Amino acid sequence: MMVATMTGGEVDLSRETIDDLIACLQGPVLCPGDVGYDESRTVWNAMIDRRPALVARALGVADVIACVSFAREHDLLLCIKGGGHNIAGLATADDALMIDMSLMRGVWVDKARNLARAQAGCLLGDVDRETQVHGLAAVLGFVSLTGIAGLTMGGGFGYLTRRWGWTSDTVLGMDVITAEGKLVRASADKNPDLFWGLRGGGGNFGIVTAIDYTLYPVGPEIVGGIVAWPASEAPAVLDLYRSLAEAAPPELTLVAFIRPAPPAPWLPKEMHGESIVALLACHSGDPEEGERLVEPIKSFGSPIGDVLVRRPYAQMQALLDATQPKGRRYYWKSEYLPGVEPELCEAFARHASQIPSPHSAAILFQIDGALSKEDEDHSPVGNRDARYVLNISSAWESSEDDDANIGWAREAWGDMKRFSTGGTYINFLTEDEGPDRIEAALGGSMRRLAEVKRKWDPENVFRTNRNIEPA
Ligand SMILES: Cc1cc2nc3c(=O)[nH]c(=O)nc-3n(C[C@H](O)[C@H](O)[C@H](O)COP(=O)(O)OP(=O)(O)OC[C@H]3O[C@@H](n4cnc5c(N)ncnc54)[C@H](O)[C@@H]3O)c2cc1C
């Protein structure tokens, strides 16, 4: 079997050699044509269609070590798949040896110490499910099917970010398999340089096998959900968004979006496919206070749908899942914003009115609060001046529509990037975004990241990521 090498060539692995790998793993090794191979090799974004030569489905730390050692011995290109949700498809590579972490999804909660240890193949929903048993939550993202590993190592933001910072700010430690195939701990006390790099520098320095998160008291009941109006109301609704968001306590996170109405049961049938403007709110504190704070949203104008209610926090975390299924074609453009001034809102609504697909959306996420309390160099995520995230989110079904949908996102971004802080989110970068965009995301951390890379992965074994060359 021909397998890609780290240096861009190919090596022919004999059946016996592949059997050696199979023999040292507890989890299965899949080749093209095997049952489960396609499920493992495919990622969330159908624009990415790559075929690794071998997929090793690790069952534990020892399997990951065996894969790294095997790859080193035979000079194989390695790729690592967490939740497979990276829009640029960084989890997969043609002809590589893929380590698929998706069988490693254990979560252990230490209630007395307010921490959870999660295996690196977990999806966000796995962590929420276990932590909510104790009325606790980790700071994670908005879609429960996203992988914790990619999200955390790129920064991570969600409904709790305004209270407790980037997801990576709340990490206590990680277990990591290094390029030498050794298990090490990365934390504030153990290998602090590695710990720093992993909280924003992606999978550049090793394969994370477990992440320890700080937990916070949240739920189980919170106030959250969506209120929608016809898009003709966008100017007034976006004004409301700005004034409420600017005054909101950290417990309340507000998101505004404009998109064609999905065929959801809470929206009137005659509106399906029509453009709507909506506010998504999550108040993670006392529900009574939450109800008081979201009242101006619920009573504003004449909404066509309102599902902003008391609900379980874990349900809130999965509220958007159905809008983001695996297997559609996706293309995003994103920027961090210092505010949502009227001029920006006007441009936002104008571009959203041109959306060419029923699945696309223009979105404003509010993130300001705790993240700005740390120093810029606390971790490579940086961007601690960001107050909102603009996400121009294109989604469609057929390759024939690629040009129209990519074109819409690029045009909207081309106009709206003038409102940016100058920074962007590493985890939202698409395949075609290169070094200048990585620089915009990681800012002043690039040099220090290259030094950490030189120490922990001088031969660049871990290169199927937003790659940082060793200094
Ligand atoms: C629908 C959707 C919703 C999203 N919502 C949010 C959100 O609310 N907040 C937010 O911050 N982000 C969000 N994101 C972005 C998300 O953080 C990134 O896509 C992230 O890369 C996903 O992680 P993953 O493990 O699923 O990715 P994968 O595609 O599996 O991996 C991404 C990168 O991480 C590396 N990697 C994965 N696992 C490991 C490991 N164990 N060790 C070392 N390297 C590893 C991979 O090699 C790859 O380079 C969302 C993405 C999608 C598609």
The ligand as an SDF file (V2000), in Angstrom:
LIG
                    3D

 53 58  0  0  0  0  0  0  0  0999 V2000
  -20.9620   23.5930   13.2000 C   0  0  0  0  0  0  0  0  0  0  0  0
  -19.7860   24.2000   13.8900 C   0  0  0  0  0  0  0  0  0  0  0  0
  -19.9790   24.9660   15.0060 C   0  0  0  0  0  0  0  0  0  0  0  0
  -18.9000   25.5390   15.6570 C   0  0  0  0  0  0  0  0  0  0  0  0
  -19.1240   26.3130   16.7520 N   0  0  0  0  0  0  0  0  0  0  0  0
  -18.0780   26.8310   17.4220 C   0  0  0  0  0  0  0  0  0  0  0  0
  -18.2880   27.5840   18.6080 C   0  0  0  0  0  0  0  0  0  0  0  0
  -19.3990   27.7770   19.0360 O   0  0  0  0  0  0  0  0  0  0  0  0
  -17.2120   28.0580   19.2410 N   0  0  0  0  0  0  0  0  0  0  0  0
  -15.9390   27.8550   18.7970 C   0  0  0  0  0  0  0  0  0  0  0  0
  -15.0000   28.3090   19.4260 O   0  0  0  0  0  0  0  0  0  0  0  0
  -15.7140   27.1670   17.6670 N   0  0  0  0  0  0  0  0  0  0  0  0
  -16.7520   26.6510   16.9820 C   0  0  0  0  0  0  0  0  0  0  0  0
  -16.5380   25.9560   15.8360 N   0  0  0  0  0  0  0  0  0  0  0  0
  -15.1720   25.8510   15.3000 C   0  0  0  0  0  0  0  0  0  0  0  0
  -14.4400   24.6930   15.9630 C   0  0  0  0  0  0  0  0  0  0  0  0
  -13.8690   25.1390   17.1520 O   0  0  0  0  0  0  0  0  0  0  0  0
  -13.3440   24.1660   15.0250 C   0  0  0  0  0  0  0  0  0  0  0  0
  -13.9480   23.7230   13.8610 O   0  0  0  0  0  0  0  0  0  0  0  0
  -12.5320   23.0580   15.6710 C   0  0  0  0  0  0  0  0  0  0  0  0
  -11.3850   22.8350   14.8660 O   0  0  0  0  0  0  0  0  0  0  0  0
  -13.3310   21.7850   15.7710 C   0  0  0  0  0  0  0  0  0  0  0  0
  -12.6550   20.8180   16.5050 O   0  0  0  0  0  0  0  0  0  0  0  0
  -12.7380   19.2760   16.0630 P   0  0  0  0  0  0  0  0  0  0  0  0
  -12.0100   18.4760   17.0820 O   0  0  0  0  0  0  0  0  0  0  0  0
  -14.1420   18.9280   15.7520 O   0  0  0  0  0  0  0  0  0  0  0  0
  -11.8940   19.3930   14.7290 O   0  0  0  0  0  0  0  0  0  0  0  0
  -11.0710   18.3900   13.8210 P   0  0  0  0  0  0  0  0  0  0  0  0
  -11.4720   18.7690   12.4310 O   0  0  0  0  0  0  0  0  0  0  0  0
  -11.1850   16.9760   14.2080 O   0  0  0  0  0  0  0  0  0  0  0  0
   -9.5720   18.8700   14.1390 O   0  0  0  0  0  0  0  0  0  0  0  0
   -9.1780   20.2130   14.0140 C   0  0  0  0  0  0  0  0  0  0  0  0
   -7.6660   20.3150   14.1840 C   0  0  0  0  0  0  0  0  0  0  0  0
   -7.3160   19.8860   15.4990 O   0  0  0  0  0  0  0  0  0  0  0  0
   -6.4000   18.7950   15.4230 C   0  0  0  0  0  0  0  0  0  0  0  0
   -6.7370   17.8310   16.4620 N   0  0  0  0  0  0  0  0  0  0  0  0
   -7.9310   17.2600   16.6770 C   0  0  0  0  0  0  0  0  0  0  0  0
   -7.8570   16.4500   17.7380 N   0  0  0  0  0  0  0  0  0  0  0  0
   -6.5940   16.5330   18.1900 C   0  0  0  0  0  0  0  0  0  0  0  0
   -5.8990   15.9520   19.2810 C   0  0  0  0  0  0  0  0  0  0  0  0
   -6.4900   15.1150   20.1040 N   0  0  0  0  0  0  0  0  0  0  0  0
   -4.5940   16.2730   19.4660 N   0  0  0  0  0  0  0  0  0  0  0  0
   -3.9720   17.1260   18.6220 C   0  0  0  0  0  0  0  0  0  0  0  0
   -4.5750   17.6910   17.5890 N   0  0  0  0  0  0  0  0  0  0  0  0
   -5.8730   17.4070   17.3790 C   0  0  0  0  0  0  0  0  0  0  0  0
   -6.5890   18.2100   14.0420 C   0  0  0  0  0  0  0  0  0  0  0  0
   -5.4550   17.5210   13.6150 O   0  0  0  0  0  0  0  0  0  0  0  0
   -6.8560   19.4410   13.2290 C   0  0  0  0  0  0  0  0  0  0  0  0
   -5.6480   20.0740   12.9070 O   0  0  0  0  0  0  0  0  0  0  0  0
  -17.5950   25.3450   15.1660 C   0  0  0  0  0  0  0  0  0  0  0  0
  -17.3930   24.5680   14.0400 C   0  0  0  0  0  0  0  0  0  0  0  0
  -18.4790   24.0040   13.4060 C   0  0  0  0  0  0  0  0  0  0  0  0
  -18.2650   23.2100   12.1760 C   0  0  0  0  0  0  0  0  0  0  0  0
  1  2  1  0
  2  3  1  0
  2 52  2  0
  3  4  2  0
  4  5  1  0
  4 50  1  0
  5  6  2  0
  6  7  1  0
  6 13  1  0
  7  8  2  0
  7  9  1  0
  9 10  1  0
 10 11  2  0
 10 12  1  0
 12 13  2  0
 13 14  1  0
 14 15  1  0
 14 50  1  0
 15 16  1  0
 16 17  1  0
 16 18  1  0
 18 19  1  0
 18 20  1  0
 20 21  1  0
 20 22  1  0
 22 23  1  0
 23 24  1  0
 24 25  2  0
 24 26  1  0
 24 27  1  0
 27 28  1  0
 28 29  2  0
 28 30  1  0
 28 31  1  0
 31 32  1  0
 32 33  1  0
 33 34  1  0
 33 48  1  0
 34 35  1  0
 35 36  1  0
 35 46  1  0
 36 37  1  0
 36 45  1  0
 37 38  2  0
 38 39  1  0
 39 40  1  0
 39 45  2  0
 40 41  1  0
 40 42  2  0
 42 43  1  0
 43 44  2  0
 44 45  1  0
 46 47  1  0
 46 48  1  0
 48 49  1  0
 50 51  2  0
 51 52  1  0
 52 53  1  0
M  END
$$$$
